[in-house]
Amino acid sequence: MRAILFRLVVVLCCTAFVACTSLRPVVDRAATQDSSLPISKSTLAANDALTVTSRDGLKVQLHLVSVTADSIEGTQDSDRQPRSFRLVDVVKIERREFDGVKTAFLVVLIAAGVYAIVQAIGPAAVLSGG
């Protein structure tokens, strides 16, 4: 019974944490010290999950709708309202992407923790008769 419970918990933990993401900079005006903001249509695709940071420090999480020569448009994650930013007012654009290394590390860490707990509880459950 304990082996089945252990396997079930490990499988549930592994499937629950497969969506670890990281922010990857697409454009960072502060890092390049460049006044232009080169964004091509090949860099971003429709429905990309982005974090846009404006000159005034405002960070907005949105899903991309379109990119033009002078603006970026998307749907804000928090309230599903359309947002538009002029590219001259944007300091940084980051894309949320799946991170396989982070996901693998988290799954291994959780599995090891569950295994340690089951191993620690196992002898106590046998001694108590349960």
C-alpha positions as CSV (number, residue, x, y, z in Angstrom):
1,M,0.0,0.0,0.0
2,R,2.8,2.4,0.9
3,A,4.5,1.8,-2.5
4,I,1.3,2.6,-4.3
5,L,0.7,5.8,-2.3
6,F,4.3,6.9,-2.8
7,R,4.1,6.4,-6.6
8,L,0.7,8.2,-6.7
9,V,2.1,11.2,-4.8
10,V,5.2,11.4,-7.0
11,V,3.2,11.2,-10.2
12,L,0.8,14.0,-9.0
13,C,3.8,16.2,-8.0
14,C,5.5,15.7,-11.3
15,T,2.4,16.6,-13.3
16,A,1.5,19.5,-11.1
17,F,4.8,21.4,-11.7
18,V,5.5,21.0,-15.3
19,A,4.8,24.6,-16.2
20,C,7.7,26.5,-14.7
21,T,8.5,29.6,-16.6
22,S,11.2,32.2,-16.7
23,L,11.3,35.7,-18.1
24,R,13.7,36.0,-21.1
25,P,14.5,39.5,-22.3
26,V,13.5,40.2,-25.9
27,V,14.5,43.8,-25.8
28,D,16.3,45.7,-23.1
29,R,17.1,49.3,-23.8
30,A,18.9,49.8,-20.5
31,A,21.3,46.9,-21.2
32,T,22.2,47.9,-24.8
33,Q,22.3,51.7,-24.2
34,D,20.7,52.0,-27.6
35,S,17.9,54.6,-28.2
36,S,16.3,52.5,-30.9
37,L,14.1,49.5,-30.0
38,P,14.6,46.9,-32.7
39,I,11.6,44.6,-32.7
40,S,11.0,42.4,-35.7
41,K,7.9,40.2,-36.3
42,S,10.2,37.2,-36.2
43,T,11.2,38.1,-32.6
44,L,7.6,38.1,-31.3
45,A,4.6,36.0,-32.2
46,A,0.9,36.6,-31.6
47,N,-0.3,35.5,-28.1
48,D,3.2,35.5,-26.6
49,A,3.1,36.1,-22.9
50,L,5.0,39.3,-22.3
51,T,6.0,41.7,-19.5
52,V,6.4,45.2,-20.8
53,T,8.3,47.8,-18.7
54,S,7.7,51.4,-19.6
55,R,9.9,54.5,-19.0
56,D,7.9,55.5,-15.9
57,G,8.5,52.1,-14.3
58,L,5.1,50.6,-15.0
59,K,5.3,46.8,-15.6
60,V,2.4,45.3,-17.4
61,Q,1.8,41.6,-18.1
62,L,0.0,41.0,-21.4
63,H,-0.5,38.6,-24.3
64,L,0.7,40.1,-27.6
65,V,-1.9,41.0,-30.2
66,S,0.3,42.9,-32.7
67,V,3.5,44.7,-33.3
68,T,3.8,47.7,-35.6
69,A,6.8,49.9,-36.5
70,D,6.0,52.3,-33.6
71,S,3.8,50.4,-31.1
72,I,3.1,47.1,-29.4
73,E,-0.5,46.0,-28.6
74,G,-1.8,43.3,-26.4
75,T,-4.4,42.2,-23.9
76,Q,-3.6,42.8,-20.3
77,D,-3.5,39.6,-18.2
78,S,-5.1,41.1,-15.0
79,D,-8.3,42.5,-16.5
80,R,-8.3,41.4,-20.2
81,Q,-8.4,45.0,-21.4
82,P,-6.5,46.0,-24.5
83,R,-3.3,47.9,-24.0
84,S,-1.1,49.7,-26.4
85,F,2.5,51.0,-25.8
86,R,4.5,53.3,-28.0
87,L,7.9,51.8,-28.6
88,V,9.6,55.0,-27.7
89,D,8.1,54.7,-24.2
90,V,9.2,51.0,-23.7
91,V,12.4,50.2,-21.8
92,K,12.2,46.4,-21.6
93,I,10.1,43.6,-23.1
94,E,10.4,40.2,-21.6
95,R,8.8,36.9,-22.8
96,R,7.6,34.2,-20.4
97,E,9.0,30.9,-21.6
98,F,9.0,27.3,-20.4
99,D,12.1,26.5,-18.5
100,G,13.0,22.8,-18.6
101,V,15.9,23.0,-16.2
102,K,13.9,24.8,-13.5
103,T,11.0,22.3,-14.0
104,A,13.3,19.2,-13.8
105,F,15.0,20.6,-10.7
106,L,11.7,21.3,-9.0
107,V,10.2,17.8,-9.9
108,V,13.4,16.1,-8.6
109,L,13.3,18.2,-5.4
110,I,9.7,17.5,-4.7
111,A,10.1,13.8,-5.4
112,A,13.1,13.6,-3.1
113,G,11.1,15.4,-0.4
114,V,8.1,13.1,-0.7
115,Y,10.4,10.1,-0.7
116,A,12.1,11.3,2.5
117,I,8.8,11.9,4.2
118,V,7.5,8.5,3.2
119,Q,10.7,6.8,4.4
120,A,10.5,8.7,7.7
121,I,6.8,8.0,8.3
122,G,7.1,4.3,7.2
123,P,8.8,2.9,10.3
124,A,6.6,4.9,12.6
125,A,3.5,3.7,10.9
126,V,4.7,0.0,11.2
127,L,5.6,0.4,14.9
128,S,2.2,2.0,15.7
129,G,0.3,-0.7,13.9
130,G,-1.1,1.5,11.1
